[in-house]
Amino acid sequence: MSGPDVSVENLPAERAIAIVDIDGVVADVRHRLHHITGRPKDWDAFFAEAHADPPHGEGLRIVHTLAADHEVVYVTGRPRASAEGYPGLAPPPRYR
């Protein structure tokens, strides 16, 4: 699923904005770091395993706390093909 483009103009003015990265914050990427710790870095393999990322519990707890009084905007450096859905996220991610 991909969301609409997000800009500051589209967000409610009455709520603060929390910008949250996907990798390492709400998605636990440790199982695939081995692809990019050596040389050459294999970014294709790194992103190919993104679908298997388990939720990062601590990061999700923080995001859920922020969501009470912030507009949460998810950002990612993932290629669009690997950014197509994150089970367990609430509110749903938006991409830019």
CORPEVEN-V879353 format. One record per pair of residues at least 12 apart in sequence whose C-alpha atoms are under 7 Angstrom apart, sorted by the first residue. I is the first residue (numbers start at 1). J is the second residue. If there is no record, write none. Layout:
i = {I & I}
j = {J & J}
This chain:
i = {1 & 1 & 2 & 2 & 2 & 3 & 3 & 3 & 4 & 4 & 5 & 5 & 6 & 6 & 6 & 15 & 15 & 15 & 16 & 16 & 17 & 17 & 17 & 18 & 18 & 18 & 18 & 19 & 19 & 19 & 19 & 20 & 20 & 20 & 21 & 21 & 21 & 22 & 22 & 22 & 25 & 25 & 26 & 26 & 26 & 26 & 27 & 27 & 27 & 27 & 28 & 28 & 28 & 28 & 29 & 32 & 32 & 47 & 47 & 48 & 50 & 73 & 73 & 74 & 74 & 74 & 75 & 75}
j = {84 & 85 & 84 & 94 & 95 & 93 & 94 & 95 & 94 & 95 & 95 & 96 & 94 & 95 & 96 & 69 & 70 & 71 & 70 & 71 & 70 & 71 & 72 & 70 & 71 & 72 & 73 & 72 & 73 & 74 & 75 & 73 & 74 & 75 & 74 & 75 & 76 & 74 & 75 & 76 & 56 & 59 & 55 & 56 & 59 & 60 & 53 & 54 & 55 & 56 & 53 & 54 & 55 & 56 & 53 & 46 & 49 & 78 & 82 & 82 & 82 & 93 & 94 & 93 & 94 & 95 & 95 & 96}
